[in-house]
Amino acid sequence: MRSTIILFALASVFAACNNKTKTDNQAAAQDSVRMLQYSMKAMKDSLKIDSLQKATAAEREKRAAAEQKTAAVKRNTAVKGASETYYYQEPQQKKKGWSAAAKGAAIGAGAGALTGVIVDKKDGRGAIIGGVVGAGTGYAIGRSKDKKTGRAQ
């Protein structure tokens, strides 16, 4: 009986001393390796996507250049019975955006309204008068700039 108790105690000591931390550490190491592999794969995928986007952008630019070349107009003219072919490219229209007069009027109206509020203690009246005067002055200055650049005749 005494030997069975000793054997039982030894068995329980060995069972209690079973080192599961090694398997936990191994599992954690495997998880970190998996995460590293996943992040490497994600980085490779993002690089592929980035290079694909660059390639498609370059292809779009090539197409635009080809379309621009084909947009050159072919004109046949007769000179003393001979037919000559001329190729010319029509000038592209720039996006005009705001004219200098419009920009000047907007900036002048804002600056005039702020000045009118500061100068006149009655906020509404000063803002209105200052905005109108500022818009007129800004328009006049912007219109002269438009005339210099050739945008306005």
C-alpha positions in Angstrom: 0.0 0.0 0.0 2.8 2.3 0.9 4.5 1.6 -2.5 1.3 2.4 -4.4 1.0 5.7 -2.6 4.6 6.5 -3.5 4.0 5.4 -7.1 0.8 7.5 -7.3 2.7 10.6 -5.8 5.5 10.2 -8.3 3.1 9.9 -11.2 1.2 13.0 -10.0 4.5 14.9 -9.7 5.6 13.9 -13.2 2.1 14.8 -14.5 2.3 18.2 -12.8 5.8 18.9 -14.1 4.8 18.3 -17.7 6.2 21.4 -19.4 3.5 22.8 -21.7 5.3 26.1 -22.0 7.5 24.7 -24.7 4.5 23.9 -26.8 2.9 27.3 -26.0 6.2 29.0 -27.0 6.3 26.9 -30.2 2.8 27.8 -31.0 3.5 31.5 -30.5 6.6 31.3 -32.7 4.6 29.6 -35.4 1.9 32.3 -35.1 4.5 35.0 -35.5 6.0 33.3 -38.5 2.6 33.0 -40.1 1.9 36.7 -39.4 5.3 37.6 -41.0 4.5 35.5 -44.0 1.1 37.1 -44.3 2.5 40.6 -44.1 5.2 39.8 -46.7 2.4 38.5 -49.0 0.4 41.6 -48.4 3.4 43.8 -49.2 4.1 41.9 -52.4 0.5 42.2 -53.4 0.5 46.0 -52.8 3.7 46.3 -54.8 2.0 44.4 -57.7 -1.0 46.6 -57.5 1.2 49.7 -57.4 3.2 48.6 -60.5 -0.1 47.7 -62.3 -1.4 51.2 -61.6 1.8 52.8 -62.9 1.6 50.6 -66.0 -2.0 51.5 -66.7 -1.2 55.2 -66.2 1.7 55.0 -68.7 -0.6 53.1 -71.2 -3.2 55.9 -70.8 -0.6 58.5 -71.6 0.5 56.6 -74.7 -3.1 56.3 -75.8 -3.7 60.1 -75.3 -0.5 60.9 -77.3 -1.6 58.6 -80.1 -5.1 60.1 -80.1 -3.5 63.5 -80.2 -1.4 62.5 -83.3 -4.5 61.1 -85.1 -6.4 64.3 -84.3 -4.1 66.1 -86.7 -6.4 67.2 -89.5 -5.6 66.2 -93.1 -6.2 68.9 -95.6 -5.9 68.5 -99.4 -5.3 71.6 -101.5 -4.8 71.8 -105.2 -1.8 73.9 -106.4 -1.4 74.1 -110.2 -3.1 70.7 -110.7 -0.9 69.0 -108.2 -2.4 67.7 -104.9 -0.4 68.5 -101.8 -1.2 67.2 -98.4 -0.7 69.3 -95.3 -0.9 68.1 -91.7 -1.5 70.5 -89.0 -2.6 70.2 -85.5 -5.3 72.5 -84.2 -4.4 74.4 -81.0 -5.9 72.8 -78.0 -8.3 74.9 -76.0 -7.0 75.7 -72.6 -9.3 75.4 -69.6 -10.1 79.0 -69.0 -11.3 78.9 -65.4 -11.9 82.2 -63.7 -10.9 85.4 -65.5 -8.8 87.9 -63.7 -11.7 90.2 -63.6 -13.9 87.6 -61.8 -11.1 86.8 -59.3 -10.5 90.5 -58.7 -14.2 91.1 -58.1 -14.5 88.2 -55.7 -11.4 89.1 -53.7 -12.3 92.7 -53.7 -15.8 92.0 -52.5 -14.5 89.9 -49.6 -11.8 92.4 -48.6 -14.2 95.3 -48.9 -16.8 93.6 -46.8 -14.3 92.9 -44.0 -13.0 96.5 -44.1 -16.6 97.8 -44.1 -17.4 95.8 -40.9 -14.3 97.1 -39.2 -14.7 100.7 -40.2 -18.5 101.1 -39.8 -19.9 100.1 -36.5 -23.2 99.1 -38.1 -22.1 95.8 -39.4 -24.6 95.2 -42.2 -24.4 98.6 -43.8 -20.6 98.8 -43.7 -20.3 95.2 -45.1 -22.6 95.9 -48.0 -21.0 99.2 -49.0 -17.5 97.9 -48.6 -18.3 94.7 -50.6 -19.8 96.7 -53.5 -16.9 99.2 -53.6 -14.3 96.3 -53.2 -16.0 94.3 -56.0 -16.0 97.2 -58.4 -12.3 98.0 -57.7 -11.3 94.4 -58.0 -13.2 94.0 -61.2 -11.5 97.1 -62.8 -8.0 95.8 -61.8 -8.8 92.3 -63.0 -10.2 93.6 -66.3 -7.1 95.5 -67.1 -5.0 92.3 -66.4 -7.3 90.4 -68.8 -6.7 93.0 -71.5 -3.0 92.7 -71.1 -3.0 89.0 -71.4 -5.4 89.1 -74.4 -8.3 87.3 -72.7 -10.6 90.3 -73.0 -10.7 92.6 -76.0 
